[in-house]
């Protein structure tokens, strides 16, 4: 077992996070489609969307879960790290469209539809989703081409890639992120979101936000060789993380500093949007974020691999200010 690292100082954590994020960024850029051919405009829009910025949280979670479960090397898991970020980015590109949130800026930069036009924004999102699976499928080529693996090992690794692909597709689709987004949109159109029950709101959080975090961590575990029971624990851990992350977003909209967030606060109240804070109150929302995050961290203690940084990353979500 690897020696567990200590993150007593915030600087240690920030330095480690910066290193892992930079590695994830490198993997994403390594898999960018080449901007050529008659269709290069849509590829340019796709690459703009991917490289304009972002926390790279999902590929980082995937990589750290992969390492915790005994995985090593980036050739196979790197394909999935890039793929999960492409799927996440496509969802943001479509969220920003005039028919959805109608946002012109994200992270201080022009949104894809605003820069390239709404039609090209739709196509860029479509392209990112499809190219995500093209990218993930490259992992099969790496499996077949590995010279240091026996045929049996290649077959085993190929099976893991196929299982990870199944998780990725399911969590991104109508039973995952798209399903959560659809309920959110439908509720907003029908009632302005004001009639949302706690059960409906949690359904949206579980699917719209948590599903891709589950996909990231589960795929990382599967590719490293985790068994069904271990993968189930990771799925529960990631569910908690996703819900806590979204509730924290709701909290920051109430108490956050707009200068740190890079966007205006109070928009949920201004738009009369039903949130977790609205339903449960600010103090209960804060308590639930902490409880969910600490339960997620505790699940990781069942795993023998190094996970101190991963735990600190999860707990960092409680206290994030942006």
Residue pairs with C-beta under 8 A, 6 or more apart in sequence:
1 304
1 305
1 306
2 305
2 306
3 306
4 306
4 307
4 308
5 12
5 16
5 306
5 308
5 309
6 12
6 308
7 13
7 16
7 308
7 309
7 312
13 309
13 312
13 313
13 316
16 309
17 60
17 309
17 313
17 316
20 60
20 63
20 64
20 309
21 55
21 56
21 60
23 63
23 74
24 56
24 59
24 60
24 63
24 81
24 85
25 56
27 59
27 74
27 78
27 81
27 82
28 50
28 51
28 56
28 59
28 81
28 82
28 85
28 86
29 51
30 78
30 82
31 78
31 79
31 82
31 83
31 135
31 138
32 47
32 50
32 51
33 43
33 46
33 47
33 131
34 43
35 43
35 44
35 47
36 43
37 43
41 116
41 120
42 120
42 123
42 124
42 127
43 127
44 116
45 112
45 115
45 116
45 120
45 121
45 123
45 124
45 127
46 124
46 127
46 128
46 131
48 112
48 115
48 116
48 124
49 89
49 90
49 92
49 93
49 112
49 124
49 125
49 128
50 85
50 86
50 89
50 128
52 106
52 107
52 109
53 107
53 108
53 109
54 85
54 88
54 89
54 107
56 85
57 213
58 84
58 85
58 88
58 212
58 213
58 215
58 216
59 81
59 82
59 84
59 85
59 216
60 313
61 213
61 216
61 217
61 220
61 238
61 241
61 310
61 313
62 77
62 80
62 81
62 84
62 216
62 217
62 219
62 220
63 77
63 81
63 220
64 220
64 307
64 309
64 310
64 313
65 216
65 217
65 218
65 220
65 221
65 224
65 234
65 310
66 77
66 220
66 221
66 223
66 224
67 224
67 305
67 306
68 221
68 224
68 300
68 303
68 305
68 306
68 307
68 310
69 220
69 221
69 224
69 225
69 226
69 230
69 303
69 305
70 224
70 225
70 305
71 77
71 220
71 223
71 224
71 225
74 81
75 139
75 142
76 139
76 142
76 143
76 157
76 161
76 223
77 139
77 220
77 223
77 224
79 135
79 136
79 137
79 138
79 139
79 142
80 136
80 139
80 164
80 168
80 219
80 220
80 223
82 132
82 135
83 132
83 133
83 135
83 136
83 168
84 132
84 168
84 212
84 215
84 216
84 219
86 128
86 129
86 131
86 132
86 135
87 128
87 129
87 132
87 168
87 172
87 177
87 212
87 215
88 212
89 128
90 124
90 125
90 126
90 128
90 129
90 132
91 125
91 177
91 181
91 212
92 106
93 111
93 112
93 113
93 121
93 124
93 125
93 128
94 100
94 121
94 122
94 125
95 101
95 103
95 181
96 102
96 103
96 104
96 106
96 111
96 112
96 113
96 114
96 121
97 113
97 118
97 121
97 122
98 113
98 118
99 118
100 185
103 111
103 114
104 110
104 111
104 114
105 111
105 114
107 262
108 262
111 121
112 120
112 121
112 124
112 125
113 120
113 121
113 122
114 121
116 124
129 172
132 168
133 165
133 168
133 169
136 161
136 164
136 165
136 168
137 165
139 161
139 164
139 223
140 158
140 161
143 149
143 154
143 157
143 158
143 161
144 154
144 158
146 153
146 154
146 157
149 157
160 222
160 223
160 225
161 223
163 222
164 218
164 219
164 222
164 223
167 214
167 215
167 218
167 219
167 222
168 215
168 219
170 176
170 215
171 177
171 211
171 212
171 214
171 215
171 218
172 178
172 211
172 212
172 215
173 179
174 182
175 207
176 207
176 211
176 212
176 215
177 207
177 208
177 211
177 212
179 207
180 203
180 204
180 205
180 206
180 207
180 208
180 209
180 211
181 207
181 208
183 200
183 203
183 204
183 207
183 208
184 193
184 204
184 208
187 193
187 195
187 196
187 200
187 204
188 273
192 272
192 273
193 272
193 273
193 274
194 272
194 274
195 274
196 204
196 274
196 279
198 279
198 280
201 274
201 275
201 276
201 279
202 243
205 242
205 243
205 246
205 247
205 276
206 239
206 242
206 243
208 246
209 242
209 243
209 245
209 246
210 238
210 239
210 241
210 242
210 243
210 245
210 246
211 242
212 242
213 238
213 241
213 242
213 245
214 234
214 235
214 238
214 239
214 242
216 238
217 234
217 235
217 237
217 238
217 241
218 231
218 234
218 235
218 238
220 234
221 230
221 231
221 234
222 231
226 234
230 303
233 299
233 302
233 303
234 299
236 299
237 296
237 299
237 300
238 296
240 292
240 293
240 295
240 296
240 299
241 292
241 293
241 296
241 314
241 317
243 292
244 288
244 289
244 292
244 293
244 296
244 317
244 318
245 317
246 276
247 276
247 277
247 285
247 288
247 289
247 292
248 289
248 317
248 318
248 320
250 268
250 275
250 276
250 277
250 278
250 285
251 277
251 282
251 285
251 286
251 289
252 261
252 265
252 320
252 321
252 322
253 265
253 266
253 267
253 268
253 269
253 275
253 277
254 265
254 266
254 268
254 269
254 277
254 282
255 265
255 282
256 265
256 321
256 322
257 265
257 321
258 264
258 265
260 321
260 322
261 321
261 322
262 322
267 273
268 275
268 277
268 278
276 285
276 288
277 285
280 288
289 318
290 318
293 314
293 315
293 317
293 318
294 315
296 314
297 311
297 314
297 315
300 307
300 310
300 311
300 314
301 307
